[in-house]
Amino acid sequence: MIETRLTRAFGLDHPIVSAPMARVAGGRLAAAVSNGGGLGFIGGGYCDAGWIETEMAEAGNAPVGMGFITWKLDRSPDLLDRVLERKPRAVFLSFGDPVPYGAAVKGAGVALFCQVQTVSDARRALEAGADVIVAQGTEAGGHGARRATMTLVPEVADLLAREAPEVLLLAAGGIADGRGLAAALMLGADGVLCGTRFWASPEALVTEGQMRAVLGADGDQTVRGNVIDYARGIFDWPERFDLRTMRSGFVDAWTGRLEALQAGDAARADFARAADEGRAEVAPAVVGEGIGLIRSAPGAADILREMSAEAEALLGGGWRR
């Protein structure tokens, strides 16, 4: 087994955390990851209180965390108090200023994870009292920014070594197998955050049609942009963050035409139906470049074991070309 500061701090068997993917990482996936020896998060992203309650119940007694899109939480701050009352294993904040929430999370005795996309973001996370900083590279699926994982992670690692050596660091973005885990540890991380790898699992809230469409794809078939946000009727994402998804005919047709899509009620209604039905040619999967490394969808516990075993072999000198 690979032992790191992360595994010791949280009592894990594997230095692997599943991302709080909005509308994908429900209670079943989070529980499967935590019960399998990692740390699982429910994706409470868009702050739908009813959905969050349902998925927390689905997780049962498993020690799972809850993730929020921070700028959405700004509009429903009372939801954090309701979640903290349930004593989650951790709270994960992304895409906004975590400082207003740090004291409440820490005061409740709950670990605070802050996802960052720049060194400046990492400094702000330290001001918030982060216990764990997640350095997210642009390779990641879903929302993100422009820095790449390979350089951002060691730069944040150096910052923490100088200024906050007690704070743990996770690498995120494009990590989907044991090679990525081993590389992240060598870059100075204490573990990894994986989204796309757990997206392709039976416990994720993913339609069969979308799953079929991506198993066999490569990372070249992903694209960053805002089309899918507009198609879902979410027009107010902060400008610095856009979304990585698979390409689709819908994405290609509406790229560069966001104002028309915002006004296009019929197009957005068709998108919503396609998403419900799993028609990936219209509503593409929200995955990252790591999809090119994934060819099957095993259970979350198997993913954890396979990634750790491969990384352990590589770190022990077992690499073969």
C-alpha positions as CSV (number, residue, x, y, z in Angstrom):
1,M,0.0,0.0,0.0
2,I,1.1,3.6,-0.7
3,E,1.2,5.6,2.5
4,T,1.3,9.4,2.4
5,R,0.4,12.3,4.7
6,L,-3.1,12.2,3.1
7,T,-3.7,8.5,4.0
8,R,-2.5,9.0,7.5
9,A,-4.5,12.2,8.1
10,F,-7.8,10.7,6.9
11,G,-7.2,7.0,7.6
12,L,-7.3,5.9,4.0
13,D,-5.9,2.8,2.2
14,H,-5.3,4.7,-1.0
15,P,-4.1,8.3,-1.6
16,I,-7.1,8.9,-3.9
17,V,-10.0,11.3,-3.6
18,S,-13.0,11.3,-5.9
19,A,-14.1,14.7,-7.3
20,P,-17.4,16.3,-6.2
21,M,-18.7,16.2,-9.8
22,A,-21.9,18.2,-10.0
23,R,-24.9,15.9,-10.9
24,V,-22.6,12.9,-11.3
25,A,-21.0,12.2,-7.9
26,G,-24.0,11.2,-5.8
27,G,-24.1,9.4,-2.5
28,R,-23.7,6.0,-4.1
29,L,-20.4,6.9,-5.8
30,A,-19.0,8.8,-2.8
31,A,-19.8,6.0,-0.4
32,A,-18.3,3.4,-2.8
33,V,-15.0,5.4,-2.9
34,S,-14.9,5.9,0.9
35,N,-15.8,2.3,1.6
36,G,-13.2,1.2,-0.9
37,G,-10.4,2.9,1.0
38,G,-10.3,6.3,-0.6
39,L,-12.2,9.5,0.2
40,G,-15.5,10.2,-1.7
41,F,-17.3,13.5,-2.2
42,I,-20.8,14.2,-3.1
43,G,-21.1,16.9,-5.8
44,G,-23.5,19.4,-4.3
45,G,-22.3,22.0,-6.9
46,Y,-25.4,23.9,-7.8
47,C,-26.8,24.0,-4.3
48,D,-30.0,22.1,-4.9
49,A,-30.9,21.5,-1.3
50,G,-33.3,18.6,-2.0
51,W,-30.8,16.8,-4.2
52,I,-28.1,17.2,-1.6
53,E,-30.4,15.7,1.1
54,T,-31.3,12.8,-1.1
55,E,-27.7,12.0,-1.9
56,M,-26.4,12.3,1.6
57,A,-29.1,9.8,2.6
58,E,-28.0,7.6,-0.3
59,A,-24.4,7.6,1.2
60,G,-25.7,6.1,4.4
61,N,-23.1,6.0,7.2
62,A,-20.1,6.1,4.9
63,P,-17.6,8.9,5.8
64,V,-18.1,11.1,2.7
65,G,-17.5,14.8,2.0
66,M,-19.6,17.4,0.4
67,G,-18.4,19.7,-2.4
68,F,-19.8,23.1,-3.4
69,I,-19.3,25.5,-6.3
70,T,-18.4,28.5,-4.1
71,W,-20.0,31.3,-6.2
72,K,-23.3,29.4,-6.1
73,L,-22.9,28.8,-2.3
74,D,-22.6,32.6,-2.0
75,R,-26.3,32.8,-3.0
76,S,-27.4,30.0,-0.5
77,P,-24.9,30.3,2.4
78,D,-27.4,28.7,4.8
79,L,-27.0,25.4,2.9
80,L,-23.5,25.1,4.3
81,D,-24.8,25.2,7.9
82,R,-27.3,22.4,7.1
83,V,-24.5,20.3,5.6
84,L,-22.2,20.9,8.5
85,E,-24.9,19.7,10.9
86,R,-24.6,16.3,9.2
87,K,-20.8,16.2,10.1
88,P,-19.4,15.4,6.6
89,R,-15.9,14.1,6.5
90,A,-14.9,17.3,4.7
91,V,-16.2,20.3,2.8
92,F,-14.7,21.0,-0.7
93,L,-14.9,24.5,-2.1
94,S,-14.2,25.3,-5.8
95,F,-14.5,28.3,-8.1
96,G,-14.8,31.3,-5.8
97,D,-13.5,32.9,-2.6
98,P,-13.4,30.3,0.2
99,V,-12.5,32.9,2.9
100,P,-16.0,33.7,4.0
101,Y,-16.7,30.0,4.7
102,G,-13.4,28.9,6.3
103,A,-14.2,29.8,9.9
104,A,-17.6,28.0,9.8
105,V,-16.1,24.8,8.3
106,K,-13.2,24.7,10.7
107,G,-15.4,25.7,13.7
108,A,-17.6,22.6,13.0
109,G,-14.5,20.4,13.2
110,V,-14.7,19.5,9.5
111,A,-11.7,19.4,7.2
112,L,-11.6,22.1,4.5
113,F,-10.5,21.3,0.9
114,C,-10.0,24.2,-1.5
115,Q,-9.5,23.6,-5.2
116,V,-7.3,26.2,-6.9
117,Q,-6.2,26.9,-10.4
118,T,-3.4,29.4,-9.8
119,V,-0.7,30.1,-7.2
120,S,-2.7,33.3,-6.2
121,D,-5.7,31.0,-5.6
122,A,-3.6,28.8,-3.3
123,R,-2.6,31.8,-1.2
124,R,-6.2,32.7,-0.8
125,A,-7.0,29.1,0.2
126,L,-4.4,29.4,3.0
127,E,-6.1,32.6,4.2
128,A,-9.3,30.5,4.4
129,G,-7.6,28.0,6.6
130,A,-7.5,25.1,4.1
131,D,-6.4,21.8,5.4
132,V,-6.0,20.4,1.9
133,I,-5.3,22.3,-1.3
134,V,-6.3,20.7,-4.7
135,A,-4.2,22.1,-7.5
136,Q,-6.3,21.6,-10.6
137,G,-4.8,21.6,-14.1
138,T,-6.6,22.5,-17.3
139,E,-6.7,18.9,-18.4
140,A,-9.5,18.2,-15.9
141,G,-13.0,17.6,-17.0
142,G,-15.7,20.1,-16.0
143,H,-14.9,23.6,-15.0
144,G,-11.3,24.9,-14.8
145,A,-8.9,27.4,-16.0
146,R,-5.6,27.6,-17.9
147,R,-2.6,26.3,-15.9
148,A,-1.4,22.7,-16.6
149,T,-1.2,20.1,-13.9
150,M,2.5,19.3,-14.5
151,T,3.7,22.7,-13.6
152,L,1.0,24.0,-11.3
153,V,1.3,21.1,-8.8
154,P,5.1,21.5,-8.0
155,E,4.7,25.3,-7.9
156,V,2.0,25.0,-5.3
157,A,4.0,22.3,-3.5
158,D,6.9,24.7,-3.2
159,L,4.6,27.4,-1.9
160,L,3.3,25.2,0.8
161,A,6.8,23.9,1.7
162,R,7.8,27.5,2.3
163,E,4.7,29.0,3.9
164,A,2.4,26.2,5.2
165,P,4.1,22.8,5.4
166,E,1.3,21.4,7.4
167,V,-1.2,21.8,4.6
168,L,-1.7,18.8,2.3
169,L,-1.7,18.9,-1.5
170,L,-3.7,17.0,-4.1
171,A,-3.0,17.0,-7.8
172,A,-6.0,17.1,-10.2
173,G,-6.4,17.2,-14.0
174,G,-5.7,14.3,-16.4
175,I,-5.0,11.7,-13.7
176,A,-6.8,8.5,-14.5
177,D,-4.4,5.6,-13.8
178,G,-1.5,4.6,-11.6
179,R,1.0,6.4,-13.8
180,G,-0.7,9.7,-13.0
181,L,-0.8,8.9,-9.3
182,A,2.9,8.0,-9.2
183,A,3.7,11.2,-11.2
184,A,1.6,13.4,-8.8
185,L,3.5,12.0,-5.8
186,M,6.8,12.7,-7.5
187,L,5.7,16.3,-8.2
188,G,5.2,16.8,-4.5
189,A,1.5,16.0,-4.0
190,D,0.2,13.9,-1.1
191,G,-2.4,12.3,-3.3
192,V,-4.7,12.8,-6.2
193,L,-8.2,14.0,-7.0
194,C,-9.9,12.0,-9.8
195,G,-13.0,13.0,-11.6
196,T,-13.1,11.4,-15.1
197,R,-11.8,8.0,-13.8
198,F,-14.7,7.7,-11.4
199,W,-17.2,9.2,-13.9
200,A,-16.6,6.0,-15.8
201,S,-17.9,3.7,-13.1
202,P,-21.3,2.0,-12.5
203,E,-21.8,4.0,-9.3
204,A,-21.7,7.4,-11.1
205,L,-24.9,9.1,-12.1
206,V,-24.1,8.8,-15.8
207,T,-26.5,7.6,-18.6
208,E,-25.7,4.5,-20.5
209,G,-25.7,6.4,-23.8
210,Q,-23.0,8.8,-22.6
211,M,-20.9,6.0,-21.2
212,R,-21.0,4.1,-24.5
213,A,-20.0,7.3,-26.3
214,V,-16.8,7.9,-24.4
215,L,-15.3,4.5,-23.7
216,G,-12.8,4.3,-26.6
217,A,-12.5,8.1,-27.1
218,D,-9.2,10.0,-26.8
219,G,-8.3,13.2,-25.1
220,D,-8.2,15.0,-28.4
221,Q,-11.9,14.7,-28.6
222,T,-12.4,17.0,-25.6
223,V,-12.8,20.7,-25.8
224,R,-13.1,23.7,-23.5
225,G,-15.8,26.3,-23.8
226,N,-19.1,27.7,-22.5
227,V,-21.6,26.1,-24.8
228,I,-22.8,23.5,-22.4
229,D,-23.3,26.0,-19.6
230,Y,-25.5,28.1,-21.8
231,A,-27.3,25.0,-23.1
232,R,-28.2,24.2,-19.4
233,G,-29.4,27.7,-18.8
234,I,-26.4,28.7,-16.6
235,F,-25.3,32.0,-17.9
236,D,-23.4,33.5,-15.0
237,W,-20.3,31.4,-14.5
238,P,-17.3,33.6,-13.7
239,E,-15.5,34.5,-16.9
240,R,-12.1,32.9,-15.8
241,F,-13.7,29.4,-15.7
242,D,-14.9,27.5,-18.7
243,L,-15.9,23.9,-19.1
244,R,-14.1,20.8,-20.6
245,T,-16.5,18.3,-22.2
246,M,-16.5,15.9,-25.1
247,R,-17.1,17.5,-28.5
248,S,-20.5,17.0,-30.1
249,G,-22.4,18.3,-33.1
250,F,-24.3,20.6,-30.7
251,V,-21.1,22.0,-29.3
252,D,-19.7,22.6,-32.7
253,A,-22.9,24.2,-34.0
254,W,-23.2,26.7,-31.1
255,T,-19.5,27.6,-30.5
256,G,-19.2,31.3,-31.0
257,R,-23.0,31.8,-30.9
258,L,-23.6,32.0,-27.1
259,E,-25.9,35.0,-27.3
260,A,-28.1,33.2,-29.8
261,L,-28.1,30.0,-27.6
262,Q,-29.1,32.1,-24.6
263,A,-32.1,33.3,-26.5
264,G,-32.8,29.9,-28.1
265,D,-35.4,28.3,-25.9
266,A,-36.1,25.5,-28.3
267,A,-32.4,24.6,-28.6
268,R,-31.9,24.5,-24.9
269,A,-35.1,22.4,-24.5
270,D,-33.8,19.9,-27.0
271,F,-30.5,19.8,-25.1
272,A,-32.3,19.1,-21.8
273,R,-34.2,16.2,-23.4
274,A,-31.0,14.8,-24.9
275,A,-29.2,15.0,-21.6
276,D,-32.1,13.0,-19.9
277,E,-32.0,10.4,-22.7
278,G,-28.2,10.1,-22.9
279,R,-28.0,11.3,-26.5
280,A,-24.3,12.2,-26.5
281,E,-24.3,13.6,-30.0
282,V,-26.2,16.5,-28.5
283,A,-25.5,16.5,-24.8
284,P,-21.8,15.4,-24.5
285,A,-20.2,13.9,-21.5
286,V,-18.5,16.3,-19.1
287,V,-15.1,14.5,-18.9
288,G,-11.4,15.5,-19.1
289,E,-8.5,14.6,-21.2
290,G,-7.9,11.5,-19.0
291,I,-10.8,9.9,-20.9
292,G,-8.2,8.8,-23.5
293,L,-6.7,6.5,-20.8
294,I,-10.0,4.8,-19.9
295,R,-11.4,1.8,-21.8
296,S,-13.7,0.2,-19.2
297,A,-16.0,1.2,-16.3
298,P,-15.1,-1.0,-13.3
299,G,-16.5,-0.4,-9.8
300,A,-15.0,2.4,-7.7
301,A,-13.3,0.0,-5.3
302,D,-11.6,-1.8,-8.2
303,I,-10.4,1.6,-9.6
304,L,-8.8,2.4,-6.3
305,R,-7.0,-0.9,-6.1
306,E,-5.8,-0.9,-9.7
307,M,-4.5,2.7,-9.5
308,S,-2.7,2.1,-6.3
309,A,-1.2,-1.2,-7.4
310,E,0.1,0.3,-10.6
311,A,1.5,3.4,-8.9
312,E,3.2,1.3,-6.2
313,A,4.9,-0.9,-8.9
314,L,6.1,2.2,-10.7
315,L,7.4,3.9,-7.6
316,G,9.2,0.7,-6.7
317,G,11.1,0.6,-10.0
318,G,8.7,-1.7,-11.9
319,W,8.2,0.5,-15.0
320,R,8.4,-1.2,-18.3
321,R,8.2,0.5,-21.7
